Amino acid sequence: MAGGQTGVAELFAQAARHAAAFRAELPKRVQRPQQTYAQALATFDAPTPEAGTEAQVVLEDLVARATPGLHAMAGPRFFGWVIGNSHPMGVAADFLTSAWGQNAGNHTACPAGAACETVASRWLLDLLDLPREASVGLVTGATIANFVGLAAARSELLRRLGWDVEADGLFGAPPITVLIGEEAHITVFAALQFLGLGRARVTRIPVDGHGAMLPDAFADAMRTAEADPAVIVITQAGQINTGAFDPHEAITRAARKHKNVWVHVDGAFGLWARACPTRAALAKGVELADSWATDGHKWLQTPYDCGFAIVRDAEAHRRAMTIAASYLPPVAVGERDPSHFVPELSRRARGFAAWAMLRHLGRDGVAAMVERHCRYAAMLASLLRDEKGIAILNDVVLNQVIVRFGADLKPEAGDAATAETIAAIQREGSCFAGGAQWQGRTVMRLSVISGSMCENDVLRSAEAMIKAWRGVYAAA
Ligand SMILES: *Cc1c(COP(=O)(O)O)cnc(C)c1O
């Protein structure tokens, strides 16, 4: 077994060689998994190992078995979902994070992990231009960041009404009204579900054609909720399909008329528009909210997983998340225990990769990347739109593009043509894009967010998409 120092060095070098080879191969690789789940399962399937196996052998075997079932998510022509490219800088910091083996739950046990988070958090608030006094919890992603922000909201609104939800739970508590846009991300509903606020027990606010809340409809809902004891308003900065932003200034202005209100923003990727001077106006008024959720593993390109839960009222944040135990060291004034801002106690030192990415890109690098992606999205939309039968269904304000094939066909035929074209694009494999449902119709959703994408990738991908569509069109 690789127990000795040479063994460890060789094992780590072996892993690094495989990692580098994978990344080098990635742009040339077919941009989809070469196995289905069932095939991958068959590749891994084996009885429970009774005897151990030498580490270097296990590693070779892992690489051989995993590789066919990997997806080129970190590749330069990946447009599926909203996935950053696990930038090599972040990956290298993340290797070390694992190798250092730190439990970053508290600052006494791992001073560097906590300090790194503190500084990365400060940088983040500066780049996103959010209140500098806000507290930041480094979590697994925007789902949990939404959960944390809404937990702080629940805690603070009820505390103001004389109710300690952390101690006494929700049974018998004053009710909380939740207002949320009709096209909010599913994970926000999941967060409401985890918090006992209920995913169906909400008022859904009508939206415009891009999924942004209608300010008048919102103001009406606020008036209806006027006498309610507590109101949580959930907005969105960057709709998953269109990239649209809720009208934050109008919403916050209407919301603040209520005396016990909390505004939470889901900005998993869209919040990063604030780091880009040419796009920041889209997210104007976002800073007026009380809490924000965003991701590191989307636009910041950190490896999975990394999200940020940001709360203006640090005390409410901490109250909602603190795990009190006699054996945990106390925190002095000016010190920061990472676990006080997240649901977990034992946790990965996510600050190292986040710090490394922020430092590597810098303010200029982040701004240039966001701008580049938005420009590529517009370019892609314009190339596709020029082809007969292809329509772009959204105003491309950010990095998201909704594409419809067979735009001049009957709705059902257009659904079929779109699904067939997506399948043809995936089969061809020089880029990857997936389908989605938008306003009751099948569409292809493109998310331009890979840190390694360059203009040539955009041109090549547009060409492949158009070619796939022509094939489907000719066969119809
Ligand atoms: C991706 C996304 C989420 C969920 O984030 P995870 O990182 O997957 O947990 C929430 N909201 C929006 C708008 C998103 O794009």
The ligand as a Gaussian input file, in Angstrom:
#p B3LYP/6-31G(d) Opt

LIG

0 1
 C      -28.161000      27.007000     -10.354000
 C      -29.228000      27.822000      -9.734000
 C      -29.688000      27.565000      -8.439000
 C      -29.221000      26.371000      -7.653000
 O      -27.854000      26.429000      -7.429000
 P      -26.997000      25.115000      -7.099000
 O      -25.612000      25.624000      -7.192000
 O      -27.350000      24.109000      -8.135000
 O      -27.366000      24.669000      -5.737000
 C      -30.619000      28.430000      -7.899000
 N      -31.096000      29.466000      -8.597000
 C      -30.688000      29.744000      -9.857000
 C      -31.245000      30.934000     -10.575000
 C      -29.736000      28.928000     -10.467000
 O      -29.305000      29.206000     -11.703000

